[in-house]
Amino acid sequence: MGGILGKGGSWVVDHSMDEIPLSVAMGKSDLRHGSIASVTSRFACLATVTFFIGGNVMYSLLYVFQDAGGRVSYWAMFVSRFVVGVSSANVTLCRSYLAGSTTLKERTSGIAIIAAAQSLGFVVGPGIQAVMTILVPSETKTAGGWIIWDKFTACGWIAAALGLINFVILTPWVFQEFNIAEKERALIQQRQGRNKDIKLPTPDYLPLVGILFSFFVSIFIFVLLETLAEPFVSDQYAWEEDKCMIVVGISLSVGGLIAFGIFPMSGVLSKRYDERKVMLYPGYIPLIIGTFLLIPFAGKDIPISVCYNTTTTMEPTTFSTESYNMTDYWNQGILPYSDEDGETCTLGCPESQEWCNDVNQLPLPQLAVGYLIVMFGYPLVQSLNMAIFSKILGPKPQGLWMGVLTAVGSLARVLGPLFVSAVYTMLGTVWTFSILLVGMVLAFIELHLIYPRLVPMNLEEIQGHVGPAGKEKY
């Protein structure tokens, strides 16, 4: 599983690497042209959605490249992931538009809603993968063999269809713009009796950098869990691939559903309490506790995968659709399987990961509890990070800074899989989650140190609307 893990990490990196420069570039473009509804920004939005559709269609047609020989299908996979990564940069435009279409009072709730919409993808995506794993147990050829349906390509076609719906929603006939920030600036200008544009104060850069670090760390834990999930349970509990996909798919969907329900709570809580305290205590403390629980302290030995040569071909146990019994499937033990070199291996942690001999297995209930606790804290940290970040910037076009924020998130998505491929495969679970725990604690401490400066831009001197976040409670 170690080799597979390394390759899987490279695919996720490919998806996110191109998003880093494109997010900043789109932020600068949005800053220059003013809004998502401008011709240039809307074209960028529609173009990236088109890339999303095309990338998923290409992914679903990878079987076509098999007959080309060599590593053509490998590079086709790389290109399809890269193209989908290009499409992800439009998150910058969405966040920038949201910052400009809400008042300070509405900002936290608005960002919570858009973050909840993103988390819905973590419900639908893994859920679809789990369902397709059950409904499409074997390959089915259609269109003269050009289109092959399996548990992977079916998800690609569904994603492409959802992208088409997104394209229609973003057209001028459906999407209409409301620029509240521009009206706020005009109101300030009117109160001052000025004919020229007002000059807003320079944002406080120290808390902006602090929020960026916090944003990076919170995304890093989520990406790490998402990337590590399948190889982790395969190594720890010696489960077969399909069982891993179903269990992980259901678990990620449940976690996403929890996040979807909690994201809107950040807006509700921030109206009653100091949103910085909501971010730190109901947000970061569960993240720290949940990450701590992912470190194994006691338990059984990890089952080790043993490979041996044999003249007898052994295949994994499979079930036909007619006799498919979920009880039998769920209770499969450590079954032998044949790899590409003809070796027969038992399931479990590969012998190449020597740490498996010295580290205890993480008990499954402890894994479940730790994951659920993380998913309770993650939504509050994420949404309030973005809300406070936007408020510090003030009522000005935020495209460039939102591009930087998105790029930092993309960097976490790049480094997360690389971290898994390097630290997890070489050092194991204790080192992986201990390093992550240190990062969480550092983010928690630095947010406390800059706590007094995590406030909205002060507009009192120019008689602007500061909103509830600028009250004395800060």
Rosetta blueprint (number, residue, H / E / L):
1 M L
2 G H
3 G H
4 I H
5 L H
6 G H
7 K H
8 G H
9 G H
10 S H
11 W H
12 V H
13 V H
14 D H
15 H H
16 S H
17 M H
18 D L
19 E H
20 I H
21 P H
22 L H
23 S H
24 V H
25 A H
26 M H
27 G H
28 K H
29 S H
30 D H
31 L H
32 R H
33 H H
34 G L
35 S L
36 I L
37 A L
38 S L
39 V H
40 T H
41 S H
42 R H
43 F H
44 A H
45 C H
46 L H
47 A H
48 T H
49 V H
50 T H
51 F H
52 F H
53 I H
54 G H
55 G H
56 N H
57 V H
58 M H
59 Y H
60 S H
61 L L
62 L H
63 Y H
64 V H
65 F H
66 Q H
67 D H
68 A H
69 G L
70 G L
71 R L
72 V H
73 S H
74 Y H
75 W H
76 A H
77 M H
78 F H
79 V H
80 S H
81 R H
82 F H
83 V H
84 V H
85 G H
86 V H
87 S H
88 S H
89 A H
90 N H
91 V H
92 T H
93 L H
94 C H
95 R H
96 S H
97 Y H
98 L H
99 A H
100 G H
101 S L
102 T L
103 T L
104 L H
105 K H
106 E H
107 R H
108 T H
109 S H
110 G H
111 I H
112 A H
113 I H
114 I H
115 A H
116 A H
117 A H
118 Q H
119 S H
120 L H
121 G H
122 F H
123 V H
124 V H
125 G H
126 P H
127 G H
128 I H
129 Q H
130 A H
131 V H
132 M H
133 T H
134 I H
135 L H
136 V L
137 P L
138 S L
139 E L
140 T E
141 K E
142 T E
143 A H
144 G H
145 G H
146 W L
147 I E
148 I E
149 W E
150 D L
151 K L
152 F L
153 T H
154 A H
155 C H
156 G H
157 W H
158 I H
159 A H
160 A H
161 A H
162 L H
163 G H
164 L H
165 I H
166 N H
167 F H
168 V H
169 I H
170 L L
171 T L
172 P L
173 W L
174 V L
175 F L
176 Q L
177 E L
178 F L
179 N L
180 I H
181 A H
182 E H
183 K H
184 E H
185 R H
186 A H
187 L H
188 I H
189 Q H
190 Q H
191 R H
192 Q H
193 G L
194 R L
195 N L
196 K L
197 D L
198 I L
199 K L
200 L L
201 P L
202 T L
203 P L
204 D L
205 Y H
206 L H
207 P H
208 L H
209 V H
210 G H
211 I H
212 L H
213 F H
214 S H
215 F H
216 F H
217 V H
218 S H
219 I H
220 F H
221 I H
222 F H
223 V H
224 L H
225 L H
226 E H
227 T H
228 L H
229 A H
230 E H
231 P H
232 F H
233 V H
234 S H
235 D H
236 Q H
237 Y H
238 A L
239 W L
240 E L
241 E H
242 D H
243 K H
244 C H
245 M H
246 I H
247 V H
248 V H
249 G H
250 I H
251 S H
252 L H
253 S H
254 V H
255 G H
256 G H
257 L H
258 I H
259 A H
260 F H
261 G H
262 I H
263 F H
264 P H
265 M H
266 S H
267 G H
268 V H
269 L H
270 S H
271 K H
272 R H
273 Y L
274 D L
275 E H
276 R H
277 K H
278 V H
279 M H
280 L H
281 Y H
282 P H
283 G H
284 Y H
285 I H
286 P H
287 L H
288 I H
289 I H
290 G H
291 T H
292 F H
293 L H
294 L L
295 I L
296 P L
297 F L
298 A L
299 G L
300 K L
301 D E
302 I L
303 P L
304 I E
305 S L
306 V L
307 C E
308 Y E
309 N L
310 T L
311 T L
312 T L
313 T L
314 M L
315 E L
316 P L
317 T L
318 T L
319 F L
320 S L
321 T L
322 E L
323 S L
324 Y L
325 N L
326 M H
327 T H
328 D H
329 Y H
330 W H
331 N L
332 Q L
333 G L
334 I L
335 L L
336 P L
337 Y E
338 S E
339 D L
340 E L
341 D L
342 G L
343 E L
344 T E
345 C E
346 T L
347 L L
348 G L
349 C E
350 P L
351 E L
352 S L
353 Q L
354 E H
355 W H
356 C H
357 N H
358 D L
359 V L
360 N E
361 Q L
362 L L
363 P L
364 L H
365 P H
366 Q H
367 L H
368 A H
369 V H
370 G H
371 Y H
372 L H
373 I H
374 V H
375 M H
376 F H
377 G H
378 Y H
379 P H
380 L H
381 V H
382 Q H
383 S H
384 L H
385 N H
386 M H
387 A H
388 I H
389 F H
390 S H
391 K H
392 I H
393 L H
394 G L
395 P L
396 K L
397 P L
398 Q L
399 G H
400 L H
401 W H
402 M H
403 G H
404 V H
405 L H
406 T H
407 A H
408 V H
409 G H
410 S H
411 L H
412 A H
413 R H
414 V H
415 L H
416 G H
417 P H
418 L H
419 F H
420 V H
421 S H
422 A H
423 V H
424 Y H
425 T H
426 M H
427 L H
428 G L
429 T H
430 V H
431 W H
432 T H
433 F H
434 S H
435 I H
436 L H
437 L H
438 V H
439 G H
440 M H
441 V H
442 L H
443 A H
444 F H
445 I H
446 E H
447 L H
448 H H
449 L H
450 I L
451 Y H
452 P H
453 R H
454 L L
455 V L
456 P L
457 M L
458 N L
459 L L
460 E H
461 E H
462 I H
463 Q L
464 G L
465 H L
466 V L
467 G L
468 P H
469 A H
470 G H
471 K L
472 E L
473 K L
474 Y L
